[in-house]
Amino acid sequence: MSRLLSWKWRVSIASGCPKSDASRHSADEMIPADVLGRVFASFLSVDDALRARAVGKTYGALLIDEAFLMRRIASSLAQQQLTGLIEVDGEGGIEASSALSRFGYLARCAYVIEQTARWPMMATLIKAASACGLAGQMPLVLSAEWLPGVLPDKASFHRLPIAMALYKTLGHPLGRTARSNNLAERLRLTEVYHKKDILIARLLLVASYIVFLLLLVAIGYICVKLLMPLTCRVWDLLEEVNQVVDELLDPPLERSLVCRYTIDAIPIVMSYGVVLLMVVLLTATYVVALPMEVHLTLAAMHASYAAGLVRQKLVQYYRIGGRTFRVIGQREESCRGQWRYSESDPPVNSNGRIYRSFSALALDALWEATSFSHTTVLEAEVGQGHGGYRRLLCDPLTSGQLDLSVIDWRAAHMGTARVVVLLVGGLSVVASVSLFGGRVMIKTTERKAVGGSSVDERFPLTMAAVRQLLRRFGLEDNTVGPLQP
C-alpha cells in the first residue's frame, strides 16, 4: 500500500497549450499521496479496502477510516435503493465494554450492505414488511448490540447462500420491531438441528441390526430343533448299516479312524448345511421384502458411521415463519424444469412445496404471518384452460410501473401456483393476486372504505393496481368485471 501511494503522478501538458507554457511546466507535478490513495480506494470493494488497510500500515489507517466506511455505506444504500429503509448507527452506540470497536461495527455494516447488490429482493421484503406493520418505525437500524451475534465473521456469513445470509443479517430487525414477540421469532431465519431425530434414527438403526441378528439366531435355533430328530435318525440308520456290514463280512471290515469320523460327521454336516441354506434363503427374503428406501437410508446412515462422522446431518434444515425447509441442490431432480437455478438465491423445499427461490419462500412466509390483517376482496373461477390465466401463471413478470413481486411454488399432485404481490398506495398497502387450480383470489391489507357500494369503491388503491395487472392478461372481465363508470 505504501509503495502504491508513493508512486508519482506525472501530469502531461495538453497538446493545445502554447509551447512556452509547456516548457514552463515541464517539471513533474506531484499529486499528494492521500489524494491518490483515496482515488484508488474508491475503486476497491469493502473487503479489498480492509485488506489494504491491514497491509499498508503507513497510509491504511489514514485512508480506510470510519469516514471512508460511512461514505461507502451511503453509496451502497443509494445504489440498491435501500436509502430510508436501512440505516446504521452513525452517532456511536458502541459501549466501552463491547468487544466490537466502532470501526469493526461500520466495517461489518459496509460489507453486508455492499453484498445486497447480489440480492435485489431485499428492498422489496423490507417494503412489504413495513406496509404490513412488521418493520415498526422506518428505517431499520443495524444495531451494534445484536450485529456481532448475527455476523461474527465473514466465514459465517458466506456459509449460507447470499440471499439467506442477507435475510438472516438485515432481516433481524424485523423481529426486533414487530408487535408480537412470537411473530418476531417466527420471522427470523434459524438453522434447525434435528438432534432428536438423529438420535431416534441411530436407535432405529441399532435396533434394526439387533432384530436382524435375533431373527437369524431364532431361525437357526428353530431349524436345529426341527432337524435334531432327523439327525439322530440318520445317525441310527448309519450305525445299523455298519452293524449289518460287519456281520456280512468275515472277518469284519477294519475301518480306519478317519473313515469312522467321516461316517459319523455325515449327518451333522447334512443337518447344519440345511440350516445354513434356510438362513440364507430367509435373509434374502428379508432383504427383498424391505422397501428400497429403507435400504438406502440404512446404507447412508451406516456409511456415515463408518466414516466416523461425529455430527451426523444428512440434510441441513432451516426454519422461517414457522416453516421448515431445506435448500435444493442443483443436481436434484426436483429443481429441474421451467425455473432457472440460482446459487445466490436457490430453490427450497418446504414440506413438499418446491419454491422457485428462497426469496419466494421468505415473502410467502411474511405474507402468511400477517394473514390476520388480510381482507379477501373476491374470488373467481377462471379455469386452467384460459389463455390469460396460463400466461399470468407461467410468464415472467416485470414490475413496469407497479412495485411487483412473484411467489412461485409447485407440489406433487397439486400443480403450480403463483402469488403476485403488489405494493401500492405509496408502499402503504400490500395486495396479492393468487392463482391456483384455475381460481383467482385477491387479498389486501387496505382498510375497507366506509359507504362504498362496489368493490372498486371499498378498496380503491387495491383495485386500481389489480385491474391494471389483470387487464394485461385479459382477465379483468372474467374476475373483477368491467369497471363501472
Backbone hydrogen bonds, N-H to C=O, Kabsch-Sander energy under -0.5 kcal/mol:
donor,donor_aa,acceptor,acceptor_aa,energy
5,L,1,M,-2.6
6,S,2,S,-1.0
7,W,4,L,-1.2
10,R,8,K,-0.8
11,V,9,W,-0.5
12,S,10,R,-0.6
17,C,14,A,-1.6
22,A,18,P,-1.9
23,S,19,K,-2.4
24,R,20,S,-1.7
25,H,21,D,-1.6
26,S,23,S,-1.0
36,L,32,P,-2.4
37,G,33,A,-2.7
38,R,34,D,-2.0
39,V,35,V,-1.8
40,F,36,L,-2.1
41,A,37,G,-2.8
42,S,38,R,-1.6
43,F,40,F,-1.3
44,L,41,A,-1.3
49,A,45,S,-2.7
50,L,46,V,-2.2
51,R,47,D,-1.8
52,A,48,D,-2.5
53,R,49,A,-2.0
54,A,50,L,-1.7
55,V,51,R,-2.0
56,G,52,A,-3.0
57,K,55,V,-1.5
60,G,56,G,-2.5
63,L,59,Y,-2.6
64,I,60,G,-2.8
65,D,63,L,-1.4
69,L,65,D,-1.9
70,M,66,E,-2.4
71,R,67,A,-2.2
72,R,68,F,-2.1
73,I,69,L,-2.5
74,A,70,M,-2.3
75,S,71,R,-2.2
76,S,72,R,-2.5
77,L,73,I,-2.5
78,A,74,A,-1.9
79,Q,75,S,-2.3
80,Q,76,S,-2.2
81,Q,78,A,-1.0
82,L,77,L,-3.0
83,T,77,L,-0.9
84,G,86,I,-0.5
85,L,82,L,-2.3
86,I,82,L,-2.0
87,E,140,L,-2.8
89,D,142,L,-0.7
90,G,88,V,-1.3
92,G,89,D,-0.7
93,G,91,E,-0.5
95,E,93,G,-0.6
98,S,95,E,-1.1
101,S,99,A,-0.5
105,Y,101,S,-2.2
106,L,102,R,-2.2
107,A,103,F,-2.5
108,R,104,G,-2.0
109,C,105,Y,-2.2
110,A,106,L,-2.9
111,Y,107,A,-2.2
112,V,108,R,-2.4
113,I,109,C,-2.6
114,E,110,A,-1.9
115,Q,111,Y,-1.3
116,T,112,V,-0.6
116,T,113,I,-1.0
117,A,114,E,-1.2
118,R,115,Q,-2.0
119,W,116,T,-1.7
122,M,119,W,-1.6
123,A,120,P,-0.9
124,T,120,P,-0.6
125,L,121,M,-2.2
126,I,122,M,-2.1
127,K,123,A,-2.3
128,A,124,T,-2.7
129,A,125,L,-2.6
130,S,126,I,-2.4
131,A,127,K,-2.4
132,C,128,A,-1.9
133,G,130,S,-1.1
134,L,129,A,-3.2
135,A,129,A,-0.9
140,L,85,L,-3.2
142,L,87,E,-2.4
142,L,140,L,-0.5
143,S,141,V,-1.2
147,L,143,S,-1.6
150,V,146,W,-1.8
151,L,147,L,-3.0
157,F,153,D,-1.1
158,H,154,K,-2.0
160,L,157,F,-0.9
163,A,344,S,-2.5
165,A,161,P,-2.7
166,L,162,I,-2.5
167,Y,163,A,-2.1
168,K,164,M,-2.5
169,T,165,A,-1.6
170,L,166,L,-3.0
171,G,166,L,-0.7
171,G,167,Y,-1.5
172,H,169,T,-0.7
174,L,171,G,-1.1
175,G,171,G,-0.6
175,G,172,H,-1.1
176,R,172,H,-0.9
177,T,173,P,-1.6
178,A,174,L,-0.8
184,A,180,S,-2.3
185,E,181,N,-2.3
186,R,182,N,-1.6
187,L,183,L,-1.5
188,R,184,A,-0.5
188,R,185,E,-0.9
190,T,188,R,-0.6
190,T,319,R,-2.2
192,V,317,Y,-2.7
193,Y,191,E,-0.6
194,H,192,V,-0.7
195,K,193,Y,-2.4
198,I,194,H,-2.7
199,L,195,K,-2.4
200,I,196,K,-2.5
201,A,197,D,-2.6
202,R,198,I,-2.4
203,L,199,L,-2.4
204,L,200,I,-2.6
205,L,201,A,-2.3
206,V,202,R,-2.6
207,A,203,L,-2.8
208,S,204,L,-2.5
209,Y,205,L,-1.8
210,I,206,V,-2.4
211,V,207,A,-2.9
212,F,208,S,-2.2
213,L,209,Y,-2.5
214,L,210,I,-2.8
215,L,211,V,-2.4
216,L,212,F,-2.2
217,V,213,L,-2.6
218,A,214,L,-2.8
219,I,215,L,-2.6
220,G,216,L,-2.7
221,Y,217,V,-2.7
222,I,218,A,-2.6
223,C,219,I,-2.6
224,V,220,G,-2.5
225,K,221,Y,-2.5
226,L,222,I,-2.5
227,L,223,C,-2.5
228,M,224,V,-1.5
231,T,227,L,-2.7
232,C,228,M,-2.6
233,R,229,P,-2.4
234,V,230,L,-2.5
235,W,231,T,-2.2
236,D,232,C,-2.5
237,L,233,R,-2.3
238,L,234,V,-2.1
239,E,235,W,-2.1
240,E,236,D,-2.5
241,V,237,L,-2.3
242,N,238,L,-2.1
243,Q,239,E,-2.3
244,V,240,E,-2.4
245,V,241,V,-2.4
246,D,242,N,-2.4
247,E,243,Q,-2.0
248,L,244,V,-2.1
249,L,245,V,-1.9
255,R,253,L,-0.8
260,R,256,S,-2.0
261,Y,257,L,-2.3
262,T,258,V,-2.2
263,I,259,C,-2.3
264,D,260,R,-2.3
265,A,261,Y,-1.8
266,I,262,T,-0.9
268,I,264,D,-0.5
269,V,265,A,-2.6
270,M,266,I,-2.3
271,S,267,P,-2.3
272,Y,268,I,-2.6
273,G,269,V,-1.9
274,V,270,M,-1.8
275,V,271,S,-1.9
276,L,272,Y,-2.5
277,L,273,G,-2.2
278,M,274,V,-2.2
279,V,275,V,-2.4
280,V,276,L,-2.3
281,L,277,L,-2.3
282,L,278,M,-2.6
283,T,279,V,-2.4
284,A,280,V,-2.3
285,T,281,L,-2.1
286,Y,282,L,-2.4
287,V,283,T,-2.3
288,V,284,A,-2.4
289,A,285,T,-2.1
290,L,286,Y,-1.2
294,V,291,P,-0.5
295,H,291,P,-1.5
296,L,292,M,-2.5
297,T,293,E,-2.4
298,L,294,V,-2.7
299,A,295,H,-2.6
300,A,296,L,-2.6
301,M,297,T,-2.5
302,H,298,L,-2.6
303,A,299,A,-2.4
304,S,300,A,-1.9
305,Y,301,M,-1.9
306,A,302,H,-2.6
307,A,303,A,-1.9
308,G,305,Y,-1.5
309,L,304,S,-2.2
310,V,308,G,-0.6
312,Q,310,V,-0.7
313,K,311,R,-0.7
317,Y,192,V,-0.9
317,Y,315,V,-0.5
318,Y,325,F,-3.0
319,R,190,T,-2.6
320,I,323,R,-2.2
321,G,186,R,-4.8
322,G,186,R,-0.5
323,R,320,I,-1.9
325,F,318,Y,-2.7
326,R,349,N,-1.6
328,I,347,P,-2.5
332,E,329,G,-1.2
335,C,332,E,-1.0
336,R,333,E,-1.3
348,V,355,Y,-1.0
349,N,326,R,-2.5
350,S,348,V,-0.5
350,S,353,R,-2.8
351,N,349,N,-0.6
353,R,350,S,-1.9
354,I,352,G,-0.5
354,I,410,R,-3.3
355,Y,348,V,-2.7
355,Y,353,R,-0.8
356,R,408,D,-2.2
358,F,346,P,-0.9
361,L,357,S,-1.5
362,A,358,F,-2.9
363,L,359,S,-2.5
364,D,360,A,-2.2
365,A,361,L,-2.8
366,L,362,A,-2.2
367,W,363,L,-2.4
368,E,364,D,-2.4
369,A,365,A,-2.1
370,T,366,L,-0.9
371,S,368,E,-1.8
373,S,370,T,-1.9
374,H,371,S,-1.4
375,T,444,T,-2.3
377,V,375,T,-0.7
377,V,442,I,-2.5
378,L,442,I,-1.1
380,A,440,V,-2.3
382,V,380,A,-0.7
382,V,438,G,-2.6
383,G,438,G,-2.7
386,H,383,G,-1.4
390,R,386,H,-2.3
391,R,387,G,-2.1
392,L,388,G,-2.5
393,L,389,Y,-1.9
394,C,390,R,-2.0
395,D,391,R,-2.7
402,L,399,S,-2.4
403,D,423,L,-0.7
404,L,402,L,-1.2
405,S,421,V,-2.3
407,I,419,V,-2.6
408,D,406,V,-0.6
409,W,417,A,-2.0
410,R,354,I,-1.7
411,A,415,G,-1.7
414,M,411,A,-1.8
415,G,411,A,-1.7
417,A,409,W,-3.0
418,R,435,L,-2.1
419,V,407,I,-2.3
420,V,433,V,-2.6
421,V,405,S,-2.9
421,V,419,V,-0.6
422,L,431,A,-3.3
423,L,403,D,-2.6
424,V,422,L,-0.7
424,V,429,V,-2.5
428,S,424,V,-1.2
429,V,424,V,-2.1
431,A,422,L,-2.6
432,S,443,K,-2.6
433,V,420,V,-2.2
434,S,432,S,-0.5
434,S,441,M,-3.2
435,L,418,R,-3.1
436,F,439,R,-1.7
439,R,436,F,-1.6
440,V,380,A,-2.8
441,M,434,S,-2.3
442,I,378,L,-2.4
443,K,432,S,-2.2
444,T,375,T,-1.5
445,T,430,V,-1.8
449,A,458,R,-2.5
452,G,449,A,-1.1
458,R,454,S,-2.0
459,F,455,V,-2.0
463,M,459,F,-2.4
464,A,460,P,-1.7
465,A,461,L,-1.5
466,V,462,T,-2.7
467,R,463,M,-2.6
468,Q,464,A,-1.4
469,L,465,A,-1.7
470,L,466,V,-2.9
471,R,467,R,-2.5
472,R,468,Q,-0.9
472,R,469,L,-0.6
473,F,469,L,-0.5
473,F,470,L,-0.9
474,G,471,R,-1.0
475,L,470,L,-2.6
476,E,470,L,-0.6
479,T,475,L,-1.0
479,T,476,E,-0.7
480,V,476,E,-0.8
481,G,476,E,-2.1
